[in-house]
Amino acid sequence: MKKIINETTHIGDILAIPFFGLLTYYFYVMENKTFFEWILFLFSLAGFLIDGAFTILYFTYFKVPIIHK
């Protein structure tokens, strides 16, 4: 059961990357941002970069059976 939850978490992280990218792009092209929108932009950018880095780390460091046959 723990393995299923762990794998589901990684799949959720992988699916979140494009949405973080879209959210970052949305806040990037928005003109006249308020202070709150700047905070949301920075958090979405951080989520995009960190989630992407953790996904790369997951696929390269941990032996994922799909890639490392």
C-alpha positions in Angstrom: 0.0 0.0 0.0 2.9 2.4 0.8 4.4 1.7 -2.6 1.2 2.6 -4.4 0.9 5.8 -2.5 4.5 6.7 -3.2 4.2 6.0 -6.9 0.9 8.0 -7.1 2.7 10.9 -5.4 5.4 10.9 -8.1 2.9 10.7 -10.9 1.1 13.7 -9.4 4.3 15.7 -9.2 5.1 14.9 -12.9 1.6 16.0 -14.0 1.9 19.2 -12.0 5.0 20.4 -13.9 3.1 21.7 -17.0 0.5 23.4 -14.9 3.2 25.2 -12.9 4.7 26.2 -16.2 1.3 27.5 -17.5 0.7 29.4 -14.2 4.1 30.9 -14.3 3.6 32.0 -17.9 0.2 33.5 -17.0 1.6 35.6 -14.3 4.7 36.6 -16.4 2.6 38.1 -19.2 0.2 39.8 -16.8 0.7 43.6 -16.8 0.5 45.8 -13.8 0.9 43.1 -11.2 -0.1 43.7 -7.6 2.1 42.7 -4.8 0.0 39.6 -4.2 0.3 38.6 -7.9 4.1 39.0 -7.7 4.1 36.6 -4.7 2.0 34.1 -6.7 4.3 34.5 -9.7 7.4 33.7 -7.5 5.7 30.7 -5.9 4.6 29.3 -9.2 8.1 29.8 -10.6 9.6 28.1 -7.6 7.1 25.2 -7.8 7.9 24.8 -11.5 11.7 24.7 -11.0 11.7 22.6 -7.8 9.2 20.1 -9.0 11.1 19.7 -12.3 14.4 19.2 -10.3 12.9 16.6 -8.0 11.4 14.8 -11.0 14.8 14.7 -12.8 16.3 13.5 -9.5 13.7 10.8 -9.1 14.2 9.5 -12.7 18.0 9.6 -12.5 18.9 8.8 -8.9 16.3 6.2 -8.1 16.2 3.2 -10.4 12.8 3.6 -12.1 12.0 0.3 -13.9 10.5 2.0 -16.9 13.8 3.7 -17.8 16.5 1.4 -16.3 15.7 -2.0 -17.8 
